[in-house]
Amino acid sequence: MKCRHCGQELTLPFLDLGAAPPSNAYLTPEDLNAPETWYPLRLLVCAHCWLVQTQDHAGREQLFDENYAYFSSYSSSWLAHARDYVRGAQARYGLGLHSCVVEVAANDGYLLQYVREAQVPCYGIEPTASTARAARAKGIEIVERFFGVALARELAAAGRQADLMVANNVLAHVPDINDFVAGFAVLLKNHGVATFEFPHLLRMVQECQFDTAYHEHYSYLSLTAVERIFAANGLRVFDVAELPTHGGSLRVHAQRSDTGNKPVSDAVPALLAREQNAGMTTPDFYAGFQEVAVRIKNDLLGFLLQARRDGLKVAAYGAAAKGNTVLNFAGVRPDLLPYVVDLNPAKQGKYLPGSHIPIVTEARLRADRPDRVLILPWNLSAEITAQLAYIRDWGGQFVTAVPHMKVT
């Protein structure tokens, strides 16, 4: 396999999780009687540009289809994050009635609803029909296409260029990262700005977040790699901020290389130096991550087996892609984890891919009164433990498996 950005041959291994179905391919009861497609889940490192990437097996149309079930609006903390971003961007970049905001991967309108509330003209680009419908129901215009240079040229020719483009948690999800990034350089106005948020590879490695790996994540990103990719495709990074979201993310601010005039902040060279000092441009940084994943898998299995021996009832919360990575790598099935609770109606009544664990409503949790609740989206632990605080009324405890087993 060749690097998605620079085309060099990939020879440096990073993580091998065996095989798994796509993490968001939730199953209906009828699907349980049909064969399920599993793909190898292996990550490799480009020793030339240092882009970490998932080995090619599944195309984007297979992963992001009309039944895509990830809806951003079911996390209250993520909605608050989006609202705060919009307020900050409006103040920083002077957005108003004559501006245009475009969000790529607008999902269910979780962010653009706040742009509309601020009376700033906007539209979204979202290829999945399920989330596009939800966004339109909020009154948001959606272009239901995959984004790249071709679509950017169409929109620019129609006079729909952007003062601000937003790309939250999508840069890692695109197979042709060069075409995707180059599209921003086309659709931005001369002095427009694009911001990108994505999980930070440095945090992934340092904090043992191996469950960030799944097929929908084609890339695992450092500022070092992103700056190179942007520079090759008409964008220049001028600011960066570290965020707590998704276990530790970056928000990168970029402008067109040819016309942008914003000075580069001190945060950019400072973070590049940190990544360099951490060894992210050396093979040693990527060694040993496989052993970390195996340790987490074994600890989870040990916990579930001991709970069963002790007669404890264990349930899970959050039918998240992260959780599917962990459960399928560990080989967990309904005999050890009988159900998972999720607030998203699009997932309820379905089954987790691979493990075939049923997804139920929160009412099951109250009725069943489990002794332990395993939080699969551990990055939302604070939000979830507050929401489910009532389990402590019957002596229940919360459990997370990543980055290490923890019972509280």
Rosetta blueprint (number, residue, H / E / L):
1 M L
2 K E
3 C L
4 R L
5 H L
6 C L
7 G L
8 Q L
9 E E
10 L L
11 T L
12 L E
13 P E
14 F E
15 L E
16 D E
17 L E
18 G E
19 A E
20 A E
21 P L
22 P L
23 S L
24 N L
25 A L
26 Y L
27 L E
28 T L
29 P L
30 E H
31 D H
32 L H
33 N H
34 A L
35 P L
36 E L
37 T L
38 W L
39 Y E
40 P E
41 L E
42 R E
43 L E
44 L E
45 V E
46 C L
47 A L
48 H L
49 C L
50 W L
51 L L
52 V E
53 Q E
54 T E
55 Q L
56 D L
57 H L
58 A L
59 G L
60 R H
61 E H
62 Q H
63 L H
64 F L
65 D L
66 E L
67 N L
68 Y L
69 A L
70 Y L
71 F L
72 S H
73 S H
74 Y H
75 S L
76 S H
77 S H
78 W H
79 L H
80 A H
81 H H
82 A H
83 R H
84 D H
85 Y H
86 V H
87 R H
88 G H
89 A H
90 Q H
91 A H
92 R H
93 Y H
94 G L
95 L L
96 G L
97 L L
98 H L
99 S L
100 C L
101 V E
102 V E
103 E E
104 V E
105 A L
106 A L
107 N L
108 D L
109 G L
110 Y L
111 L L
112 L H
113 Q H
114 Y H
115 V H
116 R H
117 E H
118 A L
119 Q L
120 V L
121 P L
122 C E
123 Y E
124 G E
125 I E
126 E L
127 P L
128 T L
129 A H
130 S H
131 T H
132 A H
133 R H
134 A H
135 A H
136 R H
137 A H
138 K L
139 G L
140 I L
141 E L
142 I E
143 V E
144 E L
145 R L
146 F L
147 F L
148 G L
149 V H
150 A H
151 L H
152 A H
153 R H
154 E H
155 L H
156 A H
157 A H
158 A L
159 G L
160 R L
161 Q L
162 A E
163 D E
164 L E
165 M E
166 V E
167 A E
168 N E
169 N L
170 V L
171 L H
172 A H
173 H H
174 V L
175 P L
176 D L
177 I H
178 N H
179 D H
180 F H
181 V H
182 A H
183 G H
184 F H
185 A H
186 V H
187 L H
188 L E
189 K E
190 N E
191 H E
192 G E
193 V E
194 A E
195 T E
196 F E
197 E E
198 F E
199 P E
200 H E
201 L H
202 L H
203 R H
204 M H
205 V H
206 Q H
207 E L
208 C L
209 Q L
210 F H
211 D H
212 T H
213 A L
214 Y L
215 H L
216 E L
217 H L
218 Y L
219 S E
220 Y E
221 L E
222 S L
223 L H
224 T H
225 A H
226 V H
227 E H
228 R H
229 I H
230 F H
231 A H
232 A H
233 N L
234 G L
235 L E
236 R E
237 V E
238 F E
239 D E
240 V E
241 A E
242 E E
243 L E
244 P L
245 T H
246 H H
247 G H
248 G L
249 S E
250 L E
251 R E
252 V E
253 H E
254 A E
255 Q E
256 R E
257 S L
258 D L
259 T L
260 G L
261 N L
262 K L
263 P L
264 V L
265 S L
266 D L
267 A H
268 V H
269 P H
270 A H
271 L H
272 L H
273 A H
274 R H
275 E H
276 Q H
277 N H
278 A H
279 G L
280 M L
281 T L
282 T L
283 P H
284 D H
285 F H
286 Y H
287 A L
288 G L
289 F H
290 Q H
291 E H
292 V H
293 A H
294 V H
295 R H
296 I H
297 K H
298 N H
299 D H
300 L H
301 L H
302 G H
303 F H
304 L H
305 L H
306 Q H
307 A H
308 R H
309 R H
310 D L
311 G L
312 L L
313 K L
314 V E
315 A E
316 A E
317 Y E
318 G L
319 A L
320 A L
321 A H
322 K H
323 G H
324 N H
325 T H
326 V H
327 L H
328 N H
329 F H
330 A H
331 G L
332 V L
333 R L
334 P L
335 D L
336 L L
337 L L
338 P L
339 Y L
340 V E
341 V E
342 D L
343 L L
344 N L
345 P L
346 A L
347 K L
348 Q L
349 G L
350 K L
351 Y E
352 L L
353 P L
354 G L
355 S L
356 H L
357 I L
358 P E
359 I E
360 V E
361 T L
362 E H
363 A H
364 R H
365 L H
366 R H
367 A H
368 D H
369 R L
370 P L
371 D L
372 R E
373 V E
374 L E
375 I E
376 L L
377 P L
378 W H
379 N H
380 L H
381 S H
382 A H
383 E H
384 I H
385 T H
386 A H
387 Q H
388 L L
389 A H
390 Y H
391 I H
392 R H
393 D H
394 W H
395 G L
396 G L
397 Q E
398 F E
399 V E
400 T E
401 A L
402 V L
403 P L
404 H L
405 M L
406 K E
407 V E
408 T L
